[in-house]
C-alpha cells in the first residue's frame, strides 16, 4: 500500500510552487496518493476559517503533508489563526528541521552541510502575550524540560547519521532560568550519545559564526525564536529563502514546507522559485523512507543549478514552469 500525501497549496506563490513540487513527485512514478486540502488567509477571507477541521482530519489521516506558504496579516485579525501554527499544535510537530546544503551555483557558499534543529512548540512563540496596560505589552517565554529533552534527542539522533557533532545554542548567560534549563537538559541528553561531540555557543556568537565559517558546523539545536532567526540567516548561505526547504516533525506525522512566504508581490506571475518546495518534497521522501527517490530529486535540482538556469530571485529569467520542467527532465 502506497503513501497518502496531503497537498495544501496555501496563499500566493504557494498555489504555484506546491502543485509543481507535486508534479516532480508524480514524475518519480512512486506509489503515492495525493489528497488536496484547504488552508490559508484567502480561505479565511472566503469562509471565516483559516484551517477547517476537515483539513486537520485529512492531514492526520495522511502519511505526510506538503504545505505551501500562507499570508499572515501584520496586525491582529479577529478569528484568524496561522494555519501552520495550528498544524504544529494539533499534530504536536515539535521538531523543525532546516537543512542548509550548498548548491552548485555561484550564489551559494561552498562546502556547507549543516542542519538546524529548532524546538517548535514553545519559547517566545508559546502564544502567551498580554497587555498590562495601553503602553506595556508582555510576552512570556516558556521553556520546559520535556520539550528541551525531546528536541535534544532528535538533534543527537540525527547527528549520529551525519558528522557526529552537535552545537547547543542558547543565551543562558542572560536568560539563566529558561535557557539555563534548555542548556542543562541538552547536555544531559548528550551523555546518552558518547560518540557525538557536543559543544555550546551563545546565540549572538552563533549568528556571527554562521557568516564567518558555516562549514565548521554539523547539527545546531536551539530554541524556537533563536532557531527561526538563525535558520533564515543560514538559508542566505545557500541562495536565500527561495531554495530553502524545511520539515515539521512529530511523533506520528510530519508537514514539509518551503521556507519562503506567500510573496504577494510576485504571485500569479509565474516567476516564483519552485526549488524550495521541490527540496521540501525531497525531505518528505526521506521521512517516508524513500531515500533513493529523494536522492534523485536532489541530484536533479543540482543538475539544473549546474546548467545555469535561474529564476529571478537568483538573478536569472527562468519561469516557475521552466525550472520545474528542467528538474523533471533531470530526474
TORKOL-4160 file (C-alpha; in steps of 0.2 Angstrom, whole numbers, padded with zeros to 4 digits, m for minus):
331
<pt num="1" X="0000" Y="0000" Z="0000"/>
<pt num="2" X="0007" Y="0017" Z="m0005"/>
<pt num="3" X="0009" Y="0033" Z="0005"/>
<pt num="4" X="m0005" Y="0046" Z="0006"/>
<pt num="5" X="0001" Y="0064" Z="0004"/>
<pt num="6" X="m0009" Y="0079" Z="0009"/>
<pt num="7" X="m0007" Y="0094" Z="m0003"/>
<pt num="8" X="m0011" Y="0111" Z="0005"/>
<pt num="9" X="m0007" Y="0125" Z="m0008"/>
<pt num="10" X="m0010" Y="0140" Z="0004"/>
<pt num="11" X="m0009" Y="0158" Z="m0002"/>
<pt num="12" X="0000" Y="0167" Z="m0015"/>
<pt num="13" X="0015" Y="0158" Z="m0023"/>
<pt num="14" X="0011" Y="0143" Z="m0013"/>
<pt num="15" X="m0003" Y="0140" Z="m0026"/>
<pt num="16" X="0011" Y="0139" Z="m0039"/>
<pt num="17" X="0026" Y="0130" Z="m0032"/>
<pt num="18" X="0017" Y="0117" Z="m0022"/>
<pt num="19" X="0007" Y="0109" Z="m0037"/>
<pt num="20" X="0024" Y="0110" Z="m0046"/>
<pt num="21" X="0033" Y="0100" Z="m0032"/>
<pt num="22" X="0018" Y="0088" Z="m0034"/>
<pt num="23" X="0022" Y="0086" Z="m0052"/>
<pt num="24" X="0040" Y="0081" Z="m0048"/>
<pt num="25" X="0034" Y="0068" Z="m0036"/>
<pt num="26" X="0022" Y="0061" Z="m0049"/>
<pt num="27" X="0036" Y="0060" Z="m0061"/>
<pt num="28" X="0045" Y="0048" Z="m0050"/>
<pt num="29" X="0032" Y="0035" Z="m0053"/>
<pt num="30" X="0031" Y="0030" Z="m0035"/>
<pt num="31" X="0015" Y="0023" Z="m0026"/>
<pt num="32" X="0009" Y="0040" Z="m0019"/>
<pt num="33" X="m0009" Y="0045" Z="m0017"/>
<pt num="34" X="m0012" Y="0064" Z="m0017"/>
<pt num="35" X="m0026" Y="0072" Z="m0007"/>
<pt num="36" X="m0030" Y="0091" Z="m0008"/>
<pt num="37" X="m0035" Y="0101" Z="0007"/>
<pt num="38" X="m0038" Y="0120" Z="0010"/>
<pt num="39" X="m0030" Y="0132" Z="0022"/>
<pt num="40" X="m0024" Y="0150" Z="0022"/>
<pt num="41" X="m0028" Y="0168" Z="0023"/>
<pt num="42" X="m0038" Y="0168" Z="0007"/>
<pt num="43" X="m0048" Y="0153" Z="0013"/>
<pt num="44" X="m0051" Y="0163" Z="0029"/>
<pt num="45" X="m0057" Y="0178" Z="0020"/>
<pt num="46" X="m0070" Y="0167" Z="0010"/>
<pt num="47" X="m0076" Y="0156" Z="0024"/>
<pt num="48" X="m0070" Y="0163" Z="0041"/>
<pt num="49" X="m0059" Y="0148" Z="0044"/>
<pt num="50" X="m0041" Y="0148" Z="0040"/>
<pt num="51" X="m0039" Y="0129" Z="0043"/>
<pt num="52" X="m0055" Y="0120" Z="0044"/>
<pt num="53" X="m0057" Y="0104" Z="0054"/>
<pt num="54" X="m0059" Y="0094" Z="0038"/>
<pt num="55" X="m0041" Y="0099" Z="0033"/>
<pt num="56" X="m0034" Y="0094" Z="0050"/>
<pt num="57" X="m0043" Y="0077" Z="0048"/>
<pt num="58" X="m0036" Y="0074" Z="0031"/>
<pt num="59" X="m0018" Y="0079" Z="0037"/>
<pt num="60" X="m0020" Y="0067" Z="0052"/>
<pt num="61" X="m0026" Y="0053" Z="0040"/>
<pt num="62" X="m0011" Y="0055" Z="0028"/>
<pt num="63" X="0007" Y="0049" Z="0030"/>
<pt num="64" X="0014" Y="0067" Z="0027"/>
<pt num="65" X="0009" Y="0084" Z="0021"/>
<pt num="66" X="0017" Y="0096" Z="0008"/>
<pt num="67" X="0012" Y="0114" Z="0013"/>
<pt num="68" X="0013" Y="0130" Z="0004"/>
<pt num="69" X="0016" Y="0147" Z="0011"/>
<pt num="70" X="0001" Y="0157" Z="0019"/>
<pt num="71" X="m0001" Y="0175" Z="0021"/>
<pt num="72" X="0000" Y="0182" Z="0038"/>
<pt num="73" X="m0008" Y="0199" Z="0042"/>
<pt num="74" X="0004" Y="0210" Z="0052"/>
<pt num="75" X="m0010" Y="0216" Z="0064"/>
<pt num="76" X="m0022" Y="0206" Z="0073"/>
<pt num="77" X="m0037" Y="0200" Z="0063"/>
<pt num="78" X="m0052" Y="0193" Z="0074"/>
<pt num="79" X="m0054" Y="0175" Z="0071"/>
<pt num="80" X="m0039" Y="0172" Z="0061"/>
<pt num="81" X="m0026" Y="0159" Z="0067"/>
<pt num="82" X="m0010" Y="0154" Z="0057"/>
<pt num="83" X="m0013" Y="0138" Z="0048"/>
<pt num="84" X="0005" Y="0132" Z="0051"/>
<pt num="85" X="0005" Y="0136" Z="0069"/>
<pt num="86" X="m0012" Y="0127" Z="0071"/>
<pt num="87" X="m0005" Y="0112" Z="0062"/>
<pt num="88" X="0011" Y="0111" Z="0073"/>
<pt num="89" X="0000" Y="0112" Z="0089"/>
<pt num="90" X="m0014" Y="0100" Z="0083"/>
<pt num="91" X="m0001" Y="0087" Z="0077"/>
<pt num="92" X="0012" Y="0091" Z="0090"/>
<pt num="93" X="0025" Y="0094" Z="0077"/>
<pt num="94" X="0039" Y="0098" Z="0090"/>
<pt num="95" X="0054" Y="0097" Z="0079"/>
<pt num="96" X="0058" Y="0110" Z="0065"/>
<pt num="97" X="0072" Y="0104" Z="0053"/>
<pt num="98" X="0080" Y="0116" Z="0042"/>
<pt num="99" X="0094" Y="0109" Z="0032"/>
<pt num="100" X="0107" Y="0121" Z="0024"/>
<pt num="101" X="0117" Y="0112" Z="0010"/>
<pt num="102" X="0127" Y="0121" Z="m0003"/>
<pt num="103" X="0120" Y="0121" Z="m0021"/>
<pt num="104" X="0132" Y="0120" Z="m0036"/>
<pt num="105" X="0130" Y="0138" Z="m0041"/>
<pt num="106" X="0138" Y="0155" Z="m0039"/>
<pt num="107" X="0125" Y="0162" Z="m0027"/>
<pt num="108" X="0129" Y="0148" Z="m0014"/>
<pt num="109" X="0143" Y="0147" Z="m0002"/>
<pt num="110" X="0153" Y="0131" Z="m0005"/>
<pt num="111" X="0156" Y="0116" Z="0007"/>
<pt num="112" X="0141" Y="0119" Z="0018"/>
<pt num="113" X="0131" Y="0104" Z="0025"/>
<pt num="114" X="0123" Y="0109" Z="0042"/>
<pt num="115" X="0106" Y="0105" Z="0050"/>
<pt num="116" X="0097" Y="0117" Z="0061"/>
<pt num="117" X="0085" Y="0108" Z="0074"/>
<pt num="118" X="0073" Y="0120" Z="0081"/>
<pt num="119" X="0061" Y="0117" Z="0095"/>
<pt num="120" X="0044" Y="0120" Z="0088"/>
<pt num="121" X="0031" Y="0122" Z="0101"/>
<pt num="122" X="0036" Y="0134" Z="0115"/>
<pt num="123" X="0049" Y="0148" Z="0119"/>
<pt num="124" X="0043" Y="0165" Z="0114"/>
<pt num="125" X="0031" Y="0158" Z="0102"/>
<pt num="126" X="0021" Y="0149" Z="0115"/>
<pt num="127" X="0007" Y="0162" Z="0112"/>
<pt num="128" X="0007" Y="0169" Z="0130"/>
<pt num="129" X="0005" Y="0188" Z="0126"/>
<pt num="130" X="m0005" Y="0200" Z="0136"/>
<pt num="131" X="m0007" Y="0219" Z="0138"/>
<pt num="132" X="m0003" Y="0225" Z="0155"/>
<pt num="133" X="m0010" Y="0242" Z="0150"/>
<pt num="134" X="m0011" Y="0253" Z="0135"/>
<pt num="135" X="0008" Y="0256" Z="0135"/>
<pt num="136" X="0015" Y="0240" Z="0141"/>
<pt num="137" X="0014" Y="0223" Z="0132"/>
<pt num="138" X="0021" Y="0207" Z="0139"/>
<pt num="139" X="0026" Y="0190" Z="0131"/>
<pt num="140" X="0030" Y="0175" Z="0142"/>
<pt num="141" X="0045" Y="0164" Z="0136"/>
<pt num="142" X="0041" Y="0146" Z="0140"/>
<pt num="143" X="0054" Y="0133" Z="0141"/>
<pt num="144" X="0051" Y="0116" Z="0148"/>
<pt num="145" X="0062" Y="0101" Z="0152"/>
<pt num="146" X="0051" Y="0089" Z="0142"/>
<pt num="147" X="0051" Y="0099" Z="0126"/>
<pt num="148" X="0070" Y="0103" Z="0128"/>
<pt num="149" X="0074" Y="0084" Z="0131"/>
<pt num="150" X="0064" Y="0078" Z="0116"/>
<pt num="151" X="0072" Y="0091" Z="0104"/>
<pt num="152" X="0089" Y="0087" Z="0110"/>
<pt num="153" X="0086" Y="0069" Z="0107"/>
<pt num="154" X="0081" Y="0072" Z="0089"/>
<pt num="155" X="0097" Y="0083" Z="0086"/>
<pt num="156" X="0108" Y="0069" Z="0094"/>
<pt num="157" X="0100" Y="0055" Z="0084"/>
<pt num="158" X="0101" Y="0065" Z="0068"/>
<pt num="159" X="0120" Y="0069" Z="0072"/>
<pt num="160" X="0123" Y="0050" Z="0073"/>
<pt num="161" X="0119" Y="0048" Z="0055"/>
<pt num="162" X="0129" Y="0064" Z="0050"/>
<pt num="163" X="0146" Y="0070" Z="0056"/>
<pt num="164" X="0143" Y="0067" Z="0074"/>
<pt num="165" X="0144" Y="0085" Z="0080"/>
<pt num="166" X="0130" Y="0095" Z="0089"/>
<pt num="167" X="0131" Y="0113" Z="0094"/>
<pt num="168" X="0119" Y="0118" Z="0108"/>
<pt num="169" X="0114" Y="0137" Z="0105"/>
<pt num="170" X="0107" Y="0147" Z="0119"/>
<pt num="171" X="0108" Y="0163" Z="0129"/>
<pt num="172" X="0110" Y="0156" Z="0146"/>
<pt num="173" X="0122" Y="0169" Z="0152"/>
<pt num="174" X="0107" Y="0181" Z="0152"/>
<pt num="175" X="0091" Y="0170" Z="0152"/>
<pt num="176" X="0098" Y="0160" Z="0167"/>
<pt num="177" X="0082" Y="0151" Z="0171"/>
<pt num="178" X="0074" Y="0147" Z="0154"/>
<pt num="179" X="0090" Y="0145" Z="0143"/>
<pt num="180" X="0098" Y="0138" Z="0159"/>
<pt num="181" X="0086" Y="0124" Z="0159"/>
<pt num="182" X="0087" Y="0121" Z="0140"/>
<pt num="183" X="0106" Y="0120" Z="0141"/>
<pt num="184" X="0107" Y="0109" Z="0155"/>
<pt num="185" X="0094" Y="0097" Z="0148"/>
<pt num="186" X="0103" Y="0096" Z="0131"/>
<pt num="187" X="0119" Y="0091" Z="0139"/>
<pt num="188" X="0110" Y="0078" Z="0150"/>
<pt num="189" X="0104" Y="0070" Z="0134"/>
<pt num="190" X="0122" Y="0072" Z="0126"/>
<pt num="191" X="0128" Y="0059" Z="0139"/>
<pt num="192" X="0117" Y="0046" Z="0131"/>
<pt num="193" X="0127" Y="0049" Z="0115"/>
<pt num="194" X="0145" Y="0047" Z="0119"/>
<pt num="195" X="0150" Y="0046" Z="0101"/>
<pt num="196" X="0143" Y="0063" Z="0097"/>
<pt num="197" X="0154" Y="0078" Z="0101"/>
<pt num="198" X="0143" Y="0091" Z="0110"/>
<pt num="199" X="0148" Y="0109" Z="0112"/>
<pt num="200" X="0139" Y="0125" Z="0115"/>
<pt num="201" X="0138" Y="0143" Z="0109"/>
<pt num="202" X="0129" Y="0159" Z="0113"/>
<pt num="203" X="0116" Y="0164" Z="0100"/>
<pt num="204" X="0124" Y="0180" Z="0096"/>
<pt num="205" X="0141" Y="0172" Z="0093"/>
<pt num="206" X="0132" Y="0158" Z="0083"/>
<pt num="207" X="0124" Y="0172" Z="0071"/>
<pt num="208" X="0142" Y="0178" Z="0068"/>
<pt num="209" X="0150" Y="0161" Z="0065"/>
<pt num="210" X="0136" Y="0157" Z="0053"/>
<pt num="211" X="0143" Y="0171" Z="0042"/>
<pt num="212" X="0161" Y="0168" Z="0045"/>
<pt num="213" X="0163" Y="0149" Z="0045"/>
<pt num="214" X="0147" Y="0139" Z="0042"/>
<pt num="215" X="0157" Y="0125" Z="0035"/>
<pt num="216" X="0163" Y="0120" Z="0053"/>
<pt num="217" X="0145" Y="0116" Z="0059"/>
<pt num="218" X="0135" Y="0100" Z="0058"/>
<pt num="219" X="0119" Y="0099" Z="0069"/>
<pt num="220" X="0114" Y="0115" Z="0078"/>
<pt num="221" X="0100" Y="0113" Z="0091"/>
<pt num="222" X="0091" Y="0128" Z="0099"/>
<pt num="223" X="0075" Y="0136" Z="0105"/>
<pt num="224" X="0060" Y="0142" Z="0094"/>
<pt num="225" X="0064" Y="0160" Z="0091"/>
<pt num="226" X="0083" Y="0158" Z="0090"/>
<pt num="227" X="0080" Y="0144" Z="0078"/>
<pt num="228" X="0068" Y="0154" Z="0067"/>
<pt num="229" X="0081" Y="0168" Z="0066"/>
<pt num="230" X="0097" Y="0158" Z="0063"/>
<pt num="231" X="0089" Y="0146" Z="0050"/>
<pt num="232" X="0083" Y="0161" Z="0040"/>
<pt num="233" X="0101" Y="0168" Z="0041"/>
<pt num="234" X="0108" Y="0152" Z="0036"/>
<pt num="235" X="0097" Y="0150" Z="0021"/>
<pt num="236" X="0105" Y="0165" Z="0013"/>
<pt num="237" X="0121" Y="0155" Z="0013"/>
<pt num="238" X="0113" Y="0143" Z="0000"/>
<pt num="239" X="0104" Y="0156" Z="m0010"/>
<pt num="240" X="0090" Y="0163" Z="0000"/>
<pt num="241" X="0073" Y="0158" Z="0005"/>
<pt num="242" X="0068" Y="0153" Z="m0012"/>
<pt num="243" X="0079" Y="0137" Z="m0012"/>
<pt num="244" X="0077" Y="0133" Z="0007"/>
<pt num="245" X="0067" Y="0118" Z="0012"/>
<pt num="246" X="0060" Y="0113" Z="0030"/>
<pt num="247" X="0051" Y="0100" Z="0039"/>
<pt num="248" X="0040" Y="0100" Z="0054"/>
<pt num="249" X="0041" Y="0083" Z="0063"/>
<pt num="250" X="0031" Y="0075" Z="0076"/>
<pt num="251" X="0030" Y="0058" Z="0084"/>
<pt num="252" X="0017" Y="0051" Z="0071"/>
<pt num="253" X="0015" Y="0065" Z="0057"/>
<pt num="254" X="0025" Y="0077" Z="0048"/>
<pt num="255" X="0022" Y="0093" Z="0037"/>
<pt num="256" X="0035" Y="0099" Z="0025"/>
<pt num="257" X="0035" Y="0117" Z="0018"/>
<pt num="258" X="0047" Y="0129" Z="0008"/>
<pt num="259" X="0053" Y="0142" Z="0020"/>
<pt num="260" X="0048" Y="0157" Z="0009"/>
<pt num="261" X="0032" Y="0167" Z="0012"/>
<pt num="262" X="0017" Y="0169" Z="0001"/>
<pt num="263" X="0026" Y="0183" Z="m0009"/>
<pt num="264" X="0010" Y="0193" Z="m0014"/>
<pt num="265" X="0021" Y="0205" Z="m0024"/>
<pt num="266" X="0025" Y="0191" Z="m0037"/>
<pt num="267" X="0010" Y="0179" Z="m0035"/>
<pt num="268" X="0002" Y="0175" Z="m0051"/>
<pt num="269" X="0016" Y="0180" Z="m0062"/>
<pt num="270" X="0024" Y="0163" Z="m0064"/>
<pt num="271" X="0041" Y="0168" Z="m0059"/>
<pt num="272" X="0042" Y="0161" Z="m0041"/>
<pt num="273" X="0056" Y="0149" Z="m0037"/>
<pt num="274" X="0050" Y="0131" Z="m0035"/>
<pt num="275" X="0066" Y="0124" Z="m0029"/>
<pt num="276" X="0062" Y="0127" Z="m0010"/>
<pt num="277" X="0046" Y="0117" Z="m0012"/>
<pt num="278" X="0054" Y="0103" Z="m0023"/>
<pt num="279" X="0068" Y="0101" Z="m0010"/>
<pt num="280" X="0055" Y="0101" Z="0004"/>
<pt num="281" X="0046" Y="0087" Z="m0006"/>
<pt num="282" X="0063" Y="0078" Z="m0006"/>
<pt num="283" X="0064" Y="0079" Z="0013"/>
<pt num="284" X="0047" Y="0072" Z="0014"/>
<pt num="285" X="0053" Y="0057" Z="0003"/>
<pt num="286" X="0067" Y="0054" Z="0016"/>
<pt num="287" X="0054" Y="0055" Z="0030"/>
<pt num="288" X="0044" Y="0041" Z="0021"/>
<pt num="289" X="0060" Y="0031" Z="0019"/>
<pt num="290" X="0060" Y="0033" Z="0000"/>
<pt num="291" X="0078" Y="0039" Z="0001"/>
<pt num="292" X="0083" Y="0034" Z="m0017"/>
<pt num="293" X="0069" Y="0044" Z="m0024"/>
<pt num="294" X="0074" Y="0059" Z="m0013"/>
<pt num="295" X="0092" Y="0057" Z="m0019"/>
<pt num="296" X="0085" Y="0058" Z="m0037"/>
<pt num="297" X="0076" Y="0074" Z="m0034"/>
<pt num="298" X="0091" Y="0082" Z="m0026"/>
<pt num="299" X="0103" Y="0077" Z="m0040"/>
<pt num="300" X="0090" Y="0083" Z="m0052"/>
<pt num="301" X="0090" Y="0100" Z="m0043"/>
<pt num="302" X="0109" Y="0101" Z="m0043"/>
<pt num="303" X="0110" Y="0097" Z="m0062"/>
<pt num="304" X="0098" Y="0111" Z="m0065"/>
<pt num="305" X="0108" Y="0123" Z="m0055"/>
<pt num="306" X="0124" Y="0117" Z="m0063"/>
<pt num="307" X="0116" Y="0121" Z="m0080"/>
<pt num="308" X="0115" Y="0139" Z="m0075"/>
<pt num="309" X="0096" Y="0140" Z="m0076"/>
<pt num="310" X="0090" Y="0153" Z="m0063"/>
<pt num="311" X="0073" Y="0161" Z="m0058"/>
<pt num="312" X="0073" Y="0180" Z="m0055"/>
<pt num="313" X="0077" Y="0179" Z="m0036"/>
<pt num="314" X="0093" Y="0171" Z="m0041"/>
<pt num="315" X="0097" Y="0184" Z="m0055"/>
<pt num="316" X="0090" Y="0174" Z="m0069"/>
<pt num="317" X="0075" Y="0175" Z="m0080"/>
<pt num="318" X="0068" Y="0157" Z="m0079"/>
<pt num="319" X="0049" Y="0155" Z="m0075"/>
<pt num="320" X="0042" Y="0143" Z="m0062"/>
<pt num="321" X="0037" Y="0131" Z="m0076"/>
<pt num="322" X="0054" Y="0131" Z="m0084"/>
<pt num="323" X="0063" Y="0127" Z="m0068"/>
<pt num="324" X="0050" Y="0113" Z="m0064"/>
<pt num="325" X="0051" Y="0105" Z="m0081"/>
<pt num="326" X="0070" Y="0106" Z="m0080"/>
<pt num="327" X="0070" Y="0097" Z="m0064"/>
<pt num="328" X="0058" Y="0083" Z="m0070"/>
<pt num="329" X="0069" Y="0081" Z="m0086"/>
<pt num="330" X="0084" Y="0078" Z="m0075"/>
<pt num="331" X="0076" Y="0065" Z="m0063"/>
